[in-house]
Amino acid sequence: MLRALVRHRVVWRVAGMLGTLLGVAVFVFVTLRAIPGDQITAGLGTEAAALTPAQREALERYYGLDQSPFTQFFSWLGNMFSGNFGYSARSQQSVLDLTLHSLPVTFELAVFSIVLALLIGVPLGMLAASRTNSARDALGQIVSLGGLSIPSFLLATTLLSVLAASFGFNPNGQGFAGPLDDPLLNLQQMFLPALVLGFGIAAPILRTTRTAVLEVRSNDFVRTARAKGVPPRRLQVRHVLGNALVPIVTMTGLQFGYLLGGAVVVEQVFSVPGIGRQVLLGIQQKEYAVVQSTVLVIALAFVIVNLLTDLLYRIIDPRVRAS
């Protein structure tokens, strides 16, 4: 009976993932074609008006625009399943090669940002919850309010301008260096965008931590542990924070999935060749294959992150495993 329930749950989870990916594929396909213009006008600009009917017909055949939308959609999906993600005329590369180059960059930026967000949000959240309506609680509220209200593009441009003008610090003005090519330069290039993203993500993590810690502290087992003389630090870390991890992990997983989608503005400001910048350039050039395939890869990454988050629940909380 238990195995049947597990199989049933797995089947429904896989079906939900496939349904989500199909919905994303349809939405992106329809939205791109609802935007005025096409790849021909985006590539040629005003010169597209000078094309003869035969030239336009030949270009439409070359880009596959002469086919019906129904045929274009299923042709694209079929090519995706066979490993053909399409071709970018702008960069003269396949979309698969572009994605394999940009996705690790975005993954590195996302991990760096999440680490900074946790280092800011969790300690400040616990500090704010340790004494409500106090100066430390007000500090936590100010930090969370700043993270939620300051736009990322404003913080990014301000940091970049001040550091470049006052200290001559602008490592992103150089060509992007991978972590294996030049680790020190890569760290310098990733630090500022990760700090901007991490500060914004730290705000919801801080608030979630504060709320979860306050809820756990009101439970009977915390009062019992305190009455038994458990040291305060051990009480806060093992008993309180350990039982407040599920909502914190949930919020962290959601934010990590968002980062894997590519922080378009931050990547553009700091010239980080990530997946978000790839989508932005594809939209500007109306390269359907680039945008459609890249967005579907992003959706797949988001779904996988959600699945891993659910599995992590079962590791950190025995009550979830029991249910």
ZADO-1210 file (C-alpha; in nm, 4 decimals, padded with zeros to 6 digits):
<atoms>
<atom x="00.0000" y="00.0000" z="00.0000" code="MET" pos="1"/>
<atom x="00.2799" y="00.2394" z="00.0928" code="LEU" pos="2"/>
<atom x="00.4743" y="00.1637" z="-00.2260" code="ARG" pos="3"/>
<atom x="00.1602" y="00.2235" z="-00.4325" code="ALA" pos="4"/>
<atom x="00.1122" y="00.5627" z="-00.2676" code="LEU" pos="5"/>
<atom x="00.4755" y="00.6541" z="-00.3332" code="VAL" pos="6"/>
<atom x="00.4468" y="00.5504" z="-00.6993" code="ARG" pos="7"/>
<atom x="00.1231" y="00.7459" z="-00.7306" code="HIS" pos="8"/>
<atom x="00.2871" y="01.0530" z="-00.5817" code="ARG" pos="9"/>
<atom x="00.5896" y="01.0224" z="-00.8130" code="VAL" pos="10"/>
<atom x="00.3695" y="00.9820" z="-01.1209" code="VAL" pos="11"/>
<atom x="00.1653" y="01.2903" z="-01.0319" code="TRP" pos="12"/>
<atom x="00.4807" y="01.4883" z="-00.9595" code="ARG" pos="13"/>
<atom x="00.6353" y="01.3984" z="-01.2960" code="VAL" pos="14"/>
<atom x="00.3074" y="01.4740" z="-01.4736" code="ALA" pos="15"/>
<atom x="00.2913" y="01.8110" z="-01.3003" code="GLY" pos="16"/>
<atom x="00.6491" y="01.8914" z="-01.4064" code="MET" pos="17"/>
<atom x="00.5767" y="01.8005" z="-01.7694" code="LEU" pos="18"/>
<atom x="00.2543" y="02.0025" z="-01.7626" code="GLY" pos="19"/>
<atom x="00.4407" y="02.3042" z="-01.6253" code="THR" pos="20"/>
<atom x="00.7080" y="02.2827" z="-01.8947" code="LEU" pos="21"/>
<atom x="00.4450" y="02.2455" z="-02.1675" code="LEU" pos="22"/>
<atom x="00.2560" y="02.5473" z="-02.0343" code="GLY" pos="23"/>
<atom x="00.5751" y="02.7548" z="-02.0307" code="VAL" pos="24"/>
<atom x="00.6561" y="02.6455" z="-02.3864" code="ALA" pos="25"/>
<atom x="00.3117" y="02.7462" z="-02.5157" code="VAL" pos="26"/>
<atom x="00.3154" y="03.0768" z="-02.3277" code="PHE" pos="27"/>
<atom x="00.6594" y="03.1807" z="-02.4549" code="VAL" pos="28"/>
<atom x="00.5808" y="03.0722" z="-02.8111" code="PHE" pos="29"/>
<atom x="00.2554" y="03.2698" z="-02.8246" code="VAL" pos="30"/>
<atom x="00.3949" y="03.5758" z="-02.6445" code="THR" pos="31"/>
<atom x="00.6942" y="03.6102" z="-02.8771" code="LEU" pos="32"/>
<atom x="00.4740" y="03.6059" z="-03.1854" code="ARG" pos="33"/>
<atom x="00.2322" y="03.8553" z="-03.0331" code="ALA" pos="34"/>
<atom x="00.5137" y="04.1144" z="-03.0213" code="ILE" pos="35"/>
<atom x="00.5245" y="04.3246" z="-03.3417" code="PRO" pos="36"/>
<atom x="00.8092" y="04.2483" z="-03.5808" code="GLY" pos="37"/>
<atom x="01.0104" y="03.9364" z="-03.6562" code="ASP" pos="38"/>
<atom x="01.3714" y="03.8256" z="-03.6908" code="GLN" pos="39"/>
<atom x="01.3970" y="03.9760" z="-04.0390" code="ILE" pos="40"/>
<atom x="01.2984" y="04.3284" z="-03.9328" code="THR" pos="41"/>
<atom x="01.5067" y="04.3022" z="-03.6138" code="ALA" pos="42"/>
<atom x="01.8161" y="04.2032" z="-03.8106" code="GLY" pos="43"/>
<atom x="01.7823" y="04.4440" z="-04.1016" code="LEU" pos="44"/>
<atom x="01.6081" y="04.7362" z="-03.9318" code="GLY" pos="45"/>
<atom x="01.4768" y="04.9976" z="-04.1761" code="THR" pos="46"/>
<atom x="01.6444" y="04.8144" z="-04.4639" code="GLU" pos="47"/>
<atom x="01.3787" y="04.5434" z="-04.4336" code="ALA" pos="48"/>
<atom x="01.1352" y="04.7751" z="-04.6112" code="ALA" pos="49"/>
<atom x="01.3554" y="04.7639" z="-04.9233" code="ALA" pos="50"/>
<atom x="01.3305" y="04.3853" z="-04.9572" code="LEU" pos="51"/>
<atom x="01.1564" y="04.2527" z="-05.2623" code="THR" pos="52"/>
<atom x="00.8757" y="03.9987" z="-05.2146" code="PRO" pos="53"/>
<atom x="01.1079" y="03.7238" z="-05.3394" code="ALA" pos="54"/>
<atom x="01.3823" y="03.8236" z="-05.0950" code="GLN" pos="55"/>
<atom x="01.1406" y="03.8363" z="-04.8013" code="ARG" pos="56"/>
<atom x="00.9972" y="03.4991" z="-04.9010" code="GLU" pos="57"/>
<atom x="01.3460" y="03.3501" z="-04.9132" code="ALA" pos="58"/>
<atom x="01.4318" y="03.4921" z="-04.5684" code="LEU" pos="59"/>
<atom x="01.1036" y="03.3655" z="-04.4220" code="GLU" pos="60"/>
<atom x="01.1829" y="03.0207" z="-04.5598" code="ARG" pos="61"/>
<atom x="01.5353" y="03.0421" z="-04.4124" code="TYR" pos="62"/>
<atom x="01.4069" y="03.1332" z="-04.0645" code="TYR" pos="63"/>
<atom x="01.1094" y="02.8962" z="-04.0847" code="GLY" pos="64"/>
<atom x="00.8572" y="03.1817" z="-04.0699" code="LEU" pos="65"/>
<atom x="00.6737" y="03.0567" z="-04.3795" code="ASP" pos="66"/>
<atom x="00.5290" y="02.7664" z="-04.1812" code="GLN" pos="67"/>
<atom x="00.2095" y="02.7826" z="-03.9798" code="SER" pos="68"/>
<atom x="00.2434" y="02.8599" z="-03.6048" code="PRO" pos="69"/>
<atom x="00.1190" y="02.5077" z="-03.5279" code="PHE" pos="70"/>
<atom x="00.3919" y="02.3536" z="-03.7429" code="THR" pos="71"/>
<atom x="00.6574" y="02.5889" z="-03.6012" code="GLN" pos="72"/>
<atom x="00.5675" y="02.4965" z="-03.2425" code="PHE" pos="73"/>
<atom x="00.5801" y="02.1194" z="-03.2815" code="PHE" pos="74"/>
<atom x="00.8850" y="02.1380" z="-03.5061" code="SER" pos="75"/>
<atom x="01.0652" y="02.3328" z="-03.2338" code="TRP" pos="76"/>
<atom x="00.9564" y="02.0869" z="-02.9605" code="LEU" pos="77"/>
<atom x="01.0617" y="01.7904" z="-03.1716" code="GLY" pos="78"/>
<atom x="01.4030" y="01.9450" z="-03.2326" code="ASN" pos="79"/>
<atom x="01.4396" y="02.0147" z="-02.8596" code="MET" pos="80"/>
<atom x="01.3840" y="01.6473" z="-02.7744" code="PHE" pos="81"/>
<atom x="01.6509" y="01.5504" z="-03.0276" code="SER" pos="82"/>
<atom x="01.9023" y="01.7951" z="-02.8764" code="GLY" pos="83"/>
<atom x="01.8676" y="02.0637" z="-03.1440" code="ASN" pos="84"/>
<atom x="01.7909" y="02.3841" z="-02.9547" code="PHE" pos="85"/>
<atom x="01.8156" y="02.6034" z="-03.2637" code="GLY" pos="86"/>
<atom x="02.0708" y="02.8457" z="-03.4040" code="TYR" pos="87"/>
<atom x="02.1568" y="03.2063" z="-03.3220" code="SER" pos="88"/>
<atom x="02.2276" y="03.4165" z="-03.6301" code="ALA" pos="89"/>
<atom x="02.3591" y="03.6987" z="-03.4113" code="ARG" pos="90"/>
<atom x="02.6384" y="03.5005" z="-03.2448" code="SER" pos="91"/>
<atom x="02.6786" y="03.2366" z="-03.5196" code="GLN" pos="92"/>
<atom x="02.6450" y="02.9612" z="-03.2592" code="GLN" pos="93"/>
<atom x="02.3925" y="02.6968" z="-03.1682" code="SER" pos="94"/>
<atom x="02.1593" y="02.7800" z="-02.8816" code="VAL" pos="95"/>
<atom x="02.2805" y="02.4681" z="-02.7004" code="LEU" pos="96"/>
<atom x="02.6400" y="02.5954" z="-02.7062" code="ASP" pos="97"/>
<atom x="02.5273" y="02.9387" z="-02.5863" code="LEU" pos="98"/>
<atom x="02.3273" y="02.7831" z="-02.3017" code="THR" pos="99"/>
<atom x="02.6107" y="02.5511" z="-02.1970" code="LEU" pos="100"/>
<atom x="02.8335" y="02.8580" z="-02.1730" code="HIS" pos="101"/>
<atom x="02.5919" y="03.0946" z="-01.9947" code="SER" pos="102"/>
<atom x="02.4108" y="02.8568" z="-01.7575" code="LEU" pos="103"/>
<atom x="02.7201" y="02.7774" z="-01.5428" code="PRO" pos="104"/>
<atom x="02.7850" y="03.1526" z="-01.5115" code="VAL" pos="105"/>
<atom x="02.4317" y="03.2126" z="-01.3847" code="THR" pos="106"/>
<atom x="02.4564" y="02.9081" z="-01.1543" code="PHE" pos="107"/>
<atom x="02.7777" y="03.0428" z="-01.0017" code="GLU" pos="108"/>
<atom x="02.6191" y="03.3863" z="-00.9546" code="LEU" pos="109"/>
<atom x="02.3071" y="03.2287" z="-00.7999" code="ALA" pos="110"/>
<atom x="02.5054" y="03.0197" z="-00.5498" code="VAL" pos="111"/>
<atom x="02.7221" y="03.3181" z="-00.4525" code="PHE" pos="112"/>
<atom x="02.4130" y="03.5372" z="-00.4091" code="SER" pos="113"/>
<atom x="02.2282" y="03.2789" z="-00.1997" code="ILE" pos="114"/>
<atom x="02.5294" y="03.2329" z="00.0298" code="VAL" pos="115"/>
<atom x="02.5503" y="03.6087" z="00.0887" code="LEU" pos="116"/>
<atom x="02.1731" y="03.6294" z="00.1382" code="ALA" pos="117"/>
<atom x="02.1790" y="03.3524" z="00.4006" code="LEU" pos="118"/>
<atom x="02.4772" y="03.5107" z="00.5775" code="LEU" pos="119"/>
<atom x="02.2817" y="03.8376" z="00.5988" code="ILE" pos="120"/>
<atom x="01.9237" y="03.7198" z="00.6410" code="GLY" pos="121"/>
<atom x="01.9407" y="03.4293" z="00.8864" code="VAL" pos="122"/>
<atom x="02.1586" y="03.5920" z="01.1572" code="PRO" pos="123"/>
<atom x="01.9693" y="03.9224" z="01.1367" code="LEU" pos="124"/>
<atom x="01.6383" y="03.7361" z="01.1441" code="GLY" pos="125"/>
<atom x="01.7391" y="03.5467" z="01.4566" code="MET" pos="126"/>
<atom x="01.8735" y="03.8668" z="01.6111" code="LEU" pos="127"/>
<atom x="01.5475" y="04.0484" z="01.5418" code="ALA" pos="128"/>
<atom x="01.3436" y="03.7616" z="01.6864" code="ALA" pos="129"/>
<atom x="01.5556" y="03.7402" z="02.0014" code="SER" pos="130"/>
<atom x="01.3935" y="04.0551" z="02.1385" code="ARG" pos="131"/>
<atom x="01.0867" y="04.1919" z="01.9617" code="THR" pos="132"/>
<atom x="01.0144" y="04.5662" z="01.9534" code="ASN" pos="133"/>
<atom x="01.3746" y="04.6468" z="02.0403" code="SER" pos="134"/>
<atom x="01.6585" y="04.8247" z="01.8608" code="ALA" pos="135"/>
<atom x="01.7858" y="04.4971" z="01.7114" code="ARG" pos="136"/>
<atom x="01.4357" y="04.4182" z="01.5858" code="ASP" pos="137"/>
<atom x="01.4135" y="04.7654" z="01.4316" code="ALA" pos="138"/>
<atom x="01.7512" y="04.7095" z="01.2625" code="LEU" pos="139"/>
<atom x="01.6243" y="04.3891" z="01.1064" code="GLY" pos="140"/>
<atom x="01.3083" y="04.5619" z="00.9853" code="GLN" pos="141"/>
<atom x="01.5123" y="04.8456" z="00.8318" code="ILE" pos="142"/>
<atom x="01.7413" y="04.6020" z="00.6475" code="VAL" pos="143"/>
<atom x="01.4476" y="04.3973" z="00.5171" code="SER" pos="144"/>
<atom x="01.2609" y="04.7101" z="00.4110" code="LEU" pos="145"/>
<atom x="01.5691" y="04.8364" z="00.2272" code="GLY" pos="146"/>
<atom x="01.6187" y="04.5049" z="00.0507" code="GLY" pos="147"/>
<atom x="01.2576" y="04.4951" z="-00.0642" code="LEU" pos="148"/>
<atom x="01.2237" y="04.8599" z="-00.1650" code="SER" pos="149"/>
<atom x="01.5568" y="04.9498" z="-00.3300" code="ILE" pos="150"/>
<atom x="01.5468" y="04.8474" z="-00.6983" code="PRO" pos="151"/>
<atom x="01.8311" y="04.6214" z="-00.8018" code="SER" pos="152"/>
<atom x="01.9225" y="04.8356" z="-01.1033" code="PHE" pos="153"/>
<atom x="01.9533" y="05.1447" z="-00.8805" code="LEU" pos="154"/>
<atom x="02.1720" y="04.9691" z="-00.6229" code="LEU" pos="155"/>
<atom x="02.3816" y="04.8079" z="-00.8973" code="ALA" pos="156"/>
<atom x="02.4470" y="05.1294" z="-01.0909" code="THR" pos="157"/>
<atom x="02.5157" y="05.3247" z="-00.7703" code="THR" pos="158"/>
<atom x="02.7693" y="05.0723" z="-00.6414" code="LEU" pos="159"/>
<atom x="02.9375" y="05.0438" z="-00.9778" code="LEU" pos="160"/>
<atom x="02.9562" y="05.4217" z="-01.0285" code="SER" pos="161"/>
<atom x="03.0821" y="05.5037" z="-00.6785" code="VAL" pos="162"/>
<atom x="03.3460" y="05.2302" z="-00.6685" code="LEU" pos="163"/>
<atom x="03.4671" y="05.3039" z="-01.0209" code="ALA" pos="164"/>
<atom x="03.4817" y="05.6826" z="-00.9714" code="ALA" pos="165"/>
<atom x="03.6213" y="05.6888" z="-00.6171" code="SER" pos="166"/>
<atom x="03.8453" y="05.3812" z="-00.6068" code="PHE" pos="167"/>
<atom x="03.8943" y="05.2853" z="-00.9703" code="GLY" pos="168"/>
<atom x="03.7406" y="04.9442" z="-00.8946" code="PHE" pos="169"/>
<atom x="03.5623" y="04.8106" z="-01.2021" code="ASN" pos="170"/>
<atom x="03.6681" y="04.4509" z="-01.2725" code="PRO" pos="171"/>
<atom x="03.3591" y="04.4020" z="-01.4891" code="ASN" pos="172"/>
<atom x="03.5078" y="04.6442" z="-01.7420" code="GLY" pos="173"/>
<atom x="03.7472" y="04.3651" z="-01.8410" code="GLN" pos="174"/>
<atom x="03.6566" y="04.0536" z="-02.0318" code="GLY" pos="175"/>
<atom x="03.4700" y="03.7972" z="-01.8248" code="PHE" pos="176"/>
<atom x="03.6981" y="03.5414" z="-01.6599" code="ALA" pos="177"/>
<atom x="03.5791" y="03.1966" z="-01.5623" code="GLY" pos="178"/>
<atom x="03.6572" y="03.0506" z="-01.2176" code="PRO" pos="179"/>
<atom x="03.9128" y="02.8114" z="-01.3707" code="LEU" pos="180"/>
<atom x="04.0739" y="03.0724" z="-01.5958" code="ASP" pos="181"/>
<atom x="04.1393" y="03.3432" z="-01.3350" code="ASP" pos="182"/>
<atom x="03.9830" y="03.2668" z="-00.9935" code="PRO" pos="183"/>
<atom x="04.0759" y="03.6030" z="-00.8377" code="LEU" pos="184"/>
<atom x="03.9368" y="03.8114" z="-01.1241" code="LEU" pos="185"/>
<atom x="03.6277" y="03.5902" z="-01.1376" code="ASN" pos="186"/>
<atom x="03.5682" y="03.6492" z="-00.7656" code="LEU" pos="187"/>
<atom x="03.6054" y="04.0244" z="-00.8130" code="GLN" pos="188"/>
<atom x="03.3661" y="04.0234" z="-01.1086" code="GLN" pos="189"/>
<atom x="03.1062" y="03.8146" z="-00.9274" code="MET" pos="190"/>
<atom x="03.1183" y="03.9883" z="-00.5893" code="PHE" pos="191"/>
<atom x="02.9286" y="04.3085" z="-00.6730" code="LEU" pos="192"/>
<atom x="02.6417" y="04.1478" z="-00.8701" code="PRO" pos="193"/>
<atom x="02.6140" y="03.8756" z="-00.6042" code="ALA" pos="194"/>
<atom x="02.6052" y="04.1406" z="-00.3305" code="LEU" pos="195"/>
<atom x="02.3276" y="04.3323" z="-00.5087" code="VAL" pos="196"/>
<atom x="02.1208" y="04.0181" z="-00.5616" code="LEU" pos="197"/>
<atom x="02.2017" y="03.8807" z="-00.2168" code="GLY" pos="198"/>
<atom x="02.0894" y="04.2010" z="-00.0446" code="PHE" pos="199"/>
<atom x="01.7544" y="04.1878" z="-00.2214" code="GLY" pos="200"/>
<atom x="01.7043" y="03.8176" z="-00.1437" code="ILE" pos="201"/>
<atom x="01.8177" y="03.8572" z="00.2180" code="ALA" pos="202"/>
<atom x="01.5054" y="04.0648" z="00.2900" code="ALA" pos="203"/>
<atom x="01.2440" y="03.7848" z="00.2481" code="PRO" pos="204"/>
<atom x="01.4814" y="03.5338" z="00.4110" code="ILE" pos="205"/>
<atom x="01.5234" y="03.7701" z="00.7091" code="LEU" pos="206"/>
<atom x="01.1482" y="03.8119" z="00.7504" code="ARG" pos="207"/>
<atom x="01.0848" y="03.4396" z="00.7098" code="THR" pos="208"/>
<atom x="01.3541" y="03.3568" z="00.9667" code="THR" pos="209"/>
<atom x="01.2147" y="03.6081" z="01.2171" code="ARG" pos="210"/>
<atom x="00.8587" y="03.4768" z="01.1835" code="THR" pos="211"/>
<atom x="00.9634" y="03.1090" z="01.1974" code="ALA" pos="212"/>
<atom x="01.1902" y="03.1612" z="01.5007" code="VAL" pos="213"/>
<atom x="00.9199" y="03.3487" z="01.6925" code="LEU" pos="214"/>
<atom x="00.6728" y="03.0695" z="01.6190" code="GLU" pos="215"/>
<atom x="00.9109" y="02.7944" z="01.7310" code="VAL" pos="216"/>
<atom x="01.0133" y="02.9811" z="02.0472" code="ARG" pos="217"/>
<atom x="00.6530" y="02.9761" z="02.1673" code="SER" pos="218"/>
<atom x="00.6418" y="02.5944" z="02.1661" code="ASN" pos="219"/>
<atom x="00.6512" y="02.3920" z="02.4871" code="ASP" pos="220"/>
<atom x="00.9686" y="02.1980" z="02.4024" code="PHE" pos="221"/>
<atom x="01.1695" y="02.5231" z="02.3882" code="VAL" pos="222"/>
<atom x="01.0501" y="02.6267" z="02.7326" code="ARG" pos="223"/>
<atom x="01.1280" y="02.2770" z="02.8618" code="THR" pos="224"/>
<atom x="01.4807" y="02.2881" z="02.7183" code="ALA" pos="225"/>
<atom x="01.5362" y="02.6315" z="02.8714" code="ARG" pos="226"/>
<atom x="01.4101" y="02.5055" z="03.2089" code="ALA" pos="227"/>
<atom x="01.6535" y="02.2130" z="03.1915" code="LYS" pos="228"/>
<atom x="01.9411" y="02.4583" z="03.1615" code="GLY" pos="229"/>
<atom x="02.0323" y="02.4141" z="02.7960" code="VAL" pos="230"/>
<atom x="02.2924" y="02.6822" z="02.7069" code="PRO" pos="231"/>
<atom x="02.1352" y="02.9776" z="02.5210" code="PRO" pos="232"/>
<atom x="02.3499" y="02.9407" z="02.2086" code="ARG" pos="233"/>
<atom x="02.2780" y="02.5698" z="02.1803" code="ARG" pos="234"/>
<atom x="01.9096" y="02.6375" z="02.2442" code="LEU" pos="235"/>
<atom x="01.8937" y="02.8973" z="01.9652" code="GLN" pos="236"/>
<atom x="02.0878" y="02.6970" z="01.7075" code="VAL" pos="237"/>
<atom x="01.9845" y="02.3369" z="01.7687" code="ARG" pos="238"/>
<atom x="01.6341" y="02.3621" z="01.9106" code="HIS" pos="239"/>
<atom x="01.4955" y="02.6862" z="01.7693" code="VAL" pos="240"/>
<atom x="01.6707" y="02.7302" z="01.4356" code="LEU" pos="241"/>
<atom x="01.6748" y="02.3552" z="01.3681" code="GLY" pos="242"/>
<atom x="01.2955" y="02.3422" z="01.3900" code="ASN" pos="243"/>
<atom x="01.2494" y="02.6644" z="01.1924" code="ALA" pos="244"/>
<atom x="01.4451" y="02.5471" z="00.8890" code="LEU" pos="245"/>
<atom x="01.1515" y="02.4303" z="00.6735" code="VAL" pos="246"/>
<atom x="01.0069" y="02.7767" z="00.5915" code="PRO" pos="247"/>
<atom x="01.3618" y="02.9147" z="00.5547" code="ILE" pos="248"/>
<atom x="01.4508" y="02.6370" z="00.3098" code="VAL" pos="249"/>
<atom x="01.1255" y="02.7004" z="00.1223" code="THR" pos="250"/>
<atom x="01.2021" y="03.0691" z="00.0787" code="MET" pos="251"/>
<atom x="01.5649" y="02.9963" z="-00.0141" code="THR" pos="252"/>
<atom x="01.4594" y="02.7423" z="-00.2769" code="GLY" pos="253"/>
<atom x="01.2139" y="02.9850" z="-00.4345" code="LEU" pos="254"/>
<atom x="01.4745" y="03.2609" z="-00.4483" code="GLN" pos="255"/>
<atom x="01.7375" y="03.0261" z="-00.5891" code="PHE" pos="256"/>
<atom x="01.4980" y="02.9227" z="-00.8645" code="GLY" pos="257"/>
<atom x="01.4390" y="03.2886" z="-00.9424" code="TYR" pos="258"/>
<atom x="01.8141" y="03.3472" z="-00.9679" code="LEU" pos="259"/>
<atom x="01.8566" y="03.0535" z="-01.2060" code="LEU" pos="260"/>
<atom x="01.6060" y="03.2312" z="-01.4269" code="GLY" pos="261"/>
<atom x="01.8701" y="03.4935" z="-01.4698" code="GLY" pos="262"/>
<atom x="01.8775" y="03.8288" z="-01.2973" code="ALA" pos="263"/>
<atom x="01.8485" y="04.0134" z="-01.6281" code="VAL" pos="264"/>
<atom x="01.9013" y="04.3682" z="-01.5005" code="VAL" pos="265"/>
<atom x="02.1985" y="04.2877" z="-01.2777" code="VAL" pos="266"/>
<atom x="02.3651" y="04.0707" z="-01.5415" code="GLU" pos="267"/>
<atom x="02.3223" y="04.3505" z="-01.7948" code="GLN" pos="268"/>
<atom x="02.4566" y="04.6238" z="-01.5648" code="VAL" pos="269"/>
<atom x="02.7657" y="04.4246" z="-01.4667" code="PHE" pos="270"/>
<atom x="02.8153" y="04.2666" z="-01.8125" code="SER" pos="271"/>
<atom x="02.7856" y="03.9142" z="-01.6738" code="VAL" pos="272"/>
<atom x="02.7320" y="03.6707" z="-01.9660" code="PRO" pos="273"/>
<atom x="02.4603" y="03.4728" z="-01.7901" code="GLY" pos="274"/>
<atom x="02.1379" y="03.3105" z="-01.9035" code="ILE" pos="275"/>
<atom x="01.9284" y="03.6208" z="-01.8334" code="GLY" pos="276"/>
<atom x="02.1442" y="03.8356" z="-02.0598" code="ARG" pos="277"/>
<atom x="02.1182" y="03.5675" z="-02.3269" code="GLN" pos="278"/>
<atom x="01.7378" y="03.5874" z="-02.3167" code="VAL" pos="279"/>
<atom x="01.7458" y="03.9683" z="-02.3249" code="LEU" pos="280"/>
<atom x="01.9680" y="03.9766" z="-02.6329" code="LEU" pos="281"/>
<atom x="01.7486" y="03.7126" z="-02.7980" code="GLY" pos="282"/>
<atom x="01.4370" y="03.9227" z="-02.7380" code="ILE" pos="283"/>
<atom x="01.6059" y="04.2330" z="-02.8781" code="GLN" pos="284"/>
<atom x="01.7027" y="04.0464" z="-03.1966" code="GLN" pos="285"/>
<atom x="01.3699" y="03.8582" z="-03.2151" code="LYS" pos="286"/>
<atom x="01.5568" y="03.5276" z="-03.2237" code="GLU" pos="287"/>
<atom x="01.2713" y="03.2919" z="-03.1484" code="TYR" pos="288"/>
<atom x="01.4857" y="02.9808" z="-03.1090" code="ALA" pos="289"/>
<atom x="01.7176" y="03.1487" z="-02.8581" code="VAL" pos="290"/>
<atom x="01.4382" y="03.2846" z="-02.6384" code="VAL" pos="291"/>
<atom x="01.2101" y="02.9794" z="-02.6545" code="GLN" pos="292"/>
<atom x="01.4777" y="02.7192" z="-02.5867" code="SER" pos="293"/>
<atom x="01.6542" y="02.9234" z="-02.3179" code="THR" pos="294"/>
<atom x="01.3318" y="03.0003" z="-02.1299" code="VAL" pos="295"/>
<atom x="01.2388" y="02.6306" z="-02.1393" code="LEU" pos="296"/>
<atom x="01.5799" y="02.5412" z="-01.9921" code="VAL" pos="297"/>
<atom x="01.5208" y="02.8019" z="-01.7198" code="ILE" pos="298"/>
<atom x="01.1783" y="02.6538" z="-01.6435" code="ALA" pos="299"/>
<atom x="01.3319" y="02.3055" z="-01.6229" code="LEU" pos="300"/>
<atom x="01.5967" y="02.4339" z="-01.3808" code="ALA" pos="301"/>
<atom x="01.3273" y="02.5985" z="-01.1658" code="PHE" pos="302"/>
<atom x="01.1238" y="02.2759" z="-01.1535" code="VAL" pos="303"/>
<atom x="01.4321" y="02.0733" z="-01.0566" code="ILE" pos="304"/>
<atom x="01.5156" y="02.3212" z="-00.7787" code="VAL" pos="305"/>
<atom x="01.1609" y="02.2869" z="-00.6403" code="ASN" pos="306"/>
<atom x="01.1921" y="01.9083" z="-00.6484" code="LEU" pos="307"/>
<atom x="01.5266" y="01.9182" z="-00.4668" code="LEU" pos="308"/>
<atom x="01.3750" y="02.1555" z="-00.2097" code="THR" pos="309"/>
<atom x="01.0979" y="01.9050" z="-00.1391" code="ASP" pos="310"/>
<atom x="01.3556" y="01.6295" z="-00.0974" code="LEU" pos="311"/>
<atom x="01.5528" y="01.8503" z="00.1391" code="LEU" pos="312"/>
<atom x="01.2422" y="01.8847" z="00.3581" code="TYR" pos="313"/>
<atom x="01.2508" y="01.5123" z="00.4224" code="ARG" pos="314"/>
<atom x="01.6132" y="01.5288" z="00.5283" code="ILE" pos="315"/>
<atom x="01.5891" y="01.8151" z="00.7749" code="ILE" pos="316"/>
<atom x="01.2434" y="01.7457" z="00.9211" code="ASP" pos="317"/>
<atom x="01.1409" y="01.3920" z="01.0309" code="PRO" pos="318"/>
<atom x="00.7766" y="01.5053" z="01.0527" code="ARG" pos="319"/>
<atom x="00.7693" y="01.5531" z="00.6757" code="VAL" pos="320"/>
<atom x="00.9143" y="01.2046" z="00.6217" code="ARG" pos="321"/>
<atom x="00.6519" y="01.0586" z="00.8503" code="ALA" pos="322"/>
<atom x="00.3696" y="01.2280" z="00.6611" code="SER" pos="323"/>
</atoms>
